[in-house]
Every structure is written in C-alpha cells, then in structure tokens.
C-alpha cells in the first residue's frame, strides 16, 4: 500500500498537506472522496504536472489508507477489506523469460504448504506465478494468496514483485539476505537442495503486533540473488 513518501512522489502533495486537508472524523469512503476531489482539482490546475496520466481513484484510496495509519485507525499492512498483506519488489539482472523460469525452479524450496499447483501464466508484458498457500506458523491454519509478478522494462534487467494477500493477522516478515546473483541468473539455476545452514524464513503470522508490511534485508534463503533497487 501507499505510504506518505510514495504518495508525495506520485502526487506531488506532501503528507503534511493531506493531514491538514482531511478530517479524522470521516470514514474511509469519505476520506477517499475528499482526497479524490483534491487530486482532481490539483490536476485541473496543473494539467501537465506530476498527476498527468495517473489513476487518481487508486491514489485517493492510497491517501485515505495512509491518513488512517497516521491517525492510528488502521494497522500498517491492513487492507480495506480488513485483511492484511505484504509486498516488495526488486530488480535482478537477466531476461524476463529466464528469470521467470528460474523462479519457477526455485519456488518449490519455499517453506509453504501449497493448496494446489501454482498457476503460471504470461502476457505480452508480464509473467505471473500465483498460488494459494498456508504458512506452517499460521495459528488458525488459514491460507493466503501469493503472487510473483515478473516484468522487464530495461534490457538485461527484470523486476520481480512479490505480493501476499488475504492474511488474517498482521504479517511479521523475517529478513531476507542478499545472496549471489547466480540464484536467479539465466545461466545458473537455483539449487534443488536446501542448504544445511538455512534458517526457516517462513513469515510468522502468529504475532498480533506487526513489525513490517514489506520484506527487508537480513537473513538467508537458499540461492537468492544479489539484487538492487529498481
């Protein structure tokens, strides 16, 4: 979900201004409507500004969520439907098709209980890997939707975006370390054997207090790549 920083970068409107404009007494729909009105007015005043071509309805929802987090009404990572989620994206070297194939080979090593076979598809621009899965640490045994969205916008570089949706409690994501770029390299596939020193990095959904709604750098998973921000 959007944060004040991403809202400011994509709308040109700082979080401080939104805090002055929005009313804490309003519900989510009212906040989103107020944000949308301000975005439309800003675009009308600056037709060639940063908002040109943007999905204003989507950003209005992001503004409303960020404001609700600011006033303590919404826990970070909580969606509009009351569920929780987490997402992260990184750019790795390699062609899109090769990265997608490398991910499909690496995925069986994930410490998740899959509710069926992964759904793999592709379009002219994207490769998708989707599955419904359960974490062994989920206290209620509930499952969540896991999606890997892979796209190359620059020759030789591919963005891999991970998203988890439908969690019933705030996610506590253990950190993931940066490893050798051979992990998702087109010329070196991930090892099919889990390293003996590997420590389980399954997201712990049992905590009632979230630590992060995104994946951060830190501990290890087998054969993950050396990656750089897009």
C-alpha positions in Angstrom: 0.0 0.0 0.0 1.0 3.6 -0.4 2.9 5.5 2.2 3.3 9.2 2.7 6.6 9.1 0.8 5.1 7.3 -2.2 2.1 9.5 -2.1 4.3 12.6 -2.2 6.4 11.3 -5.0 3.5 10.2 -7.2 1.0 13.1 -6.5 3.4 16.0 -5.6 1.4 16.6 -2.5 3.2 16.1 0.9 1.7 14.1 3.8 1.6 17.3 5.9 -0.8 18.9 3.4 -3.1 15.8 3.4 -3.2 15.9 7.2 -4.4 19.5 7.1 -7.0 18.7 4.4 -8.5 15.5 5.7 -11.0 15.2 8.7 -10.2 12.4 11.2 -13.9 12.1 11.9 -14.6 10.8 8.3 -14.7 7.2 7.4 -12.6 5.6 4.8 -15.0 6.2 1.9 -15.4 9.9 2.9 -11.6 10.3 3.2 -11.1 8.7 -0.3 -13.7 11.0 -1.8 -12.1 14.1 -0.3 -8.7 13.0 -1.5 -10.0 12.3 -5.0 -11.6 15.8 -5.1 -8.3 17.4 -4.2 -6.4 15.3 -6.7 -8.8 16.3 -9.4 -8.6 20.0 -8.5 -4.8 19.8 -8.5 -4.7 18.1 -11.9 -7.1 20.7 -13.3 -4.8 23.5 -12.0 -1.7 21.7 -13.3 -2.7 19.6 -16.3 0.9 18.9 -17.2 2.0 18.2 -13.6 3.0 15.1 -11.9 -0.6 13.8 -11.7 -0.9 13.7 -15.5 -1.9 10.2 -16.6 -2.2 8.9 -13.1 -5.0 6.8 -11.8 -6.5 9.3 -9.4 -9.0 6.9 -7.9 -6.3 4.5 -6.9 -4.1 7.2 -5.4 -7.1 8.6 -3.5 -7.5 5.2 -1.8 -3.8 5.2 -1.0 -4.1 8.7 0.6 -7.0 7.5 2.7 -5.2 4.4 3.9 -2.0 6.5 4.7 -4.1 9.0 6.6 -5.9 6.3 8.6 -2.5 4.8 9.5 -1.3 8.3 10.5 -4.2 8.8 13.0 -3.9 5.2 14.3 -7.1 3.9 12.9 -5.5 1.4 10.6 -2.6 -1.0 11.3 0.1 -0.9 8.6 -0.4 -3.7 6.1 -4.2 -3.8 6.7 -6.3 -3.7 3.6 -9.7 -2.0 3.0 -11.5 -5.4 3.5 -9.9 -5.9 6.9 -7.3 -8.5 5.7 -3.6 -8.0 5.8 -0.9 -8.2 3.1 2.7 -7.5 2.3 4.6 -6.7 -0.9 8.1 -6.0 -2.1 9.8 -5.6 -5.5 13.4 -5.9 -6.6 15.3 -5.7 -9.9 17.7 -8.6 -10.9 20.0 -9.0 -13.9 18.6 -11.2 -16.7 16.0 -11.5 -19.3 12.3 -11.8 -18.2 11.7 -15.3 -19.6 14.9 -16.6 -18.0 14.1 -15.0 -14.6 10.5 -16.4 -14.7 11.9 -19.9 -15.4 14.5 -19.6 -12.6 11.8 -18.5 -10.2 9.6 -21.5 -11.1 12.5 -23.8 -10.4 13.3 -22.1 -7.1 9.8 -21.8 -5.8 9.4 -25.5 -4.6 12.0 -24.7 -1.9 9.7 -22.1 -0.3 8.7 -23.2 3.3 5.0 -23.0 2.5 2.2 -25.6 2.2 0.6 -25.1 -1.2 -3.1 -25.5 -1.7 -2.7 -26.9 -5.2 -0.3 -26.4 -8.1 1.0 -22.9 -8.9 -0.9 -21.0 -11.6 1.7 -19.9 -14.2 0.7 -17.5 -17.0 2.1 -14.9 -19.2 1.1 -11.9 -21.3 3.0 -9.7 -23.8 4.4 -7.8 -20.8 4.2 -9.9 -17.7 5.0 -13.4 -16.4 2.8 -14.4 -13.4 3.3 -17.1 -10.8 0.4 -17.4 -8.4 -0.6 -19.9 -5.7 -2.7 -20.2 -2.6 -0.6 -21.3 0.3 -0.5 -21.8 4.1 2.4 -20.9 6.4 3.3 -23.6 8.9 3.2 -20.9 11.6 -0.3 -19.6 10.8 -2.1 -20.1 14.1 -5.5 -20.7 12.5 -4.3 -22.7 9.5 -5.7 -20.1 7.1 -4.3 -19.7 3.7 -3.3 -16.6 1.7 -2.7 -15.6 -1.9 0.9 -15.4 -3.0 1.8 -13.8 -6.3 5.1 -13.2 -8.1 4.8 -10.7 -11.0 7.8 -10.5 -13.3 8.4 -7.8 -15.9 11.4 -6.5 -17.8 11.3 -2.7 -18.6 15.0 -2.4 -19.3 17.1 -4.7 -21.5 19.1 -7.1 -19.3 17.1 -6.2 -16.1 13.9 -7.7 -14.8 11.7 -6.6 -11.9 10.3 -9.3 -9.6 7.4 -8.1 -7.5 6.1 -10.3 -4.7 2.7 -9.9 -3.0 0.9 -11.7 -0.3 -2.8 -11.0 0.2 -5.6 -12.3 2.4 -3.7 -12.7 5.7 -6.0 -12.8 8.8 -3.4 -11.1 11.0 -0.6 -8.6 10.6 2.5 -10.2 9.0 5.8 -10.4 10.8 8.3 -10.9 7.9 11.7 -12.3 8.8 14.5 -10.5 6.9 16.0 -12.0 3.8 19.6 -11.6 3.0 21.2 -10.6 -0.3 23.0 -13.6 -1.9 24.9 -14.3 -5.0 23.4 -13.2 -8.3 23.7 -16.8 -9.6 20.4 -17.6 -7.8 18.1 -16.2 -10.5 20.8 -16.0 -13.2 19.8 -17.3 -16.6 23.0 -19.4 -16.6 22.8 -20.8 -13.1 19.6 -22.2 -11.7 18.8 -22.4 -8.0 20.0 -25.5 -6.2 17.3 -28.1 -5.6 18.8 -28.9 -2.2 18.2 -26.6 0.7 21.4 -25.5 2.4 22.1 -27.2 5.8 22.7 -23.8 7.3 19.4 -22.4 6.0 17.1 -21.0 8.7 13.4 -21.1 8.1 12.2 -17.8 6.8 8.5 -18.6 6.8 6.5 -15.4 7.6 5.3 -15.6 11.2 1.6 -14.7 11.2 1.1 -15.5 14.8 2.1 -12.1 16.1 -0.6 -9.6 17.0 1.9 -6.7 16.6 3.2 -6.1 13.1 6.9 -5.4 12.6 6.8 -4.7 8.9 4.5 -4.8 5.9 7.3 -5.4 3.5 10.3 -7.7 3.1 13.6 -6.3 4.3 17.2 -7.4 4.0 18.8 -9.6 6.7 18.7 -13.4 6.9 19.1 -16.1 4.3 17.0 -18.2 1.9 18.7 -20.7 -0.4 20.2 -19.3 -3.6 18.5 -16.0 -3.6 20.1 -13.4 -5.9 22.2 -10.3 -5.3 19.6 -7.7 -6.1 19.5 -3.9 -6.5 16.7 -1.4 -6.2 14.9 -0.6 -9.4 
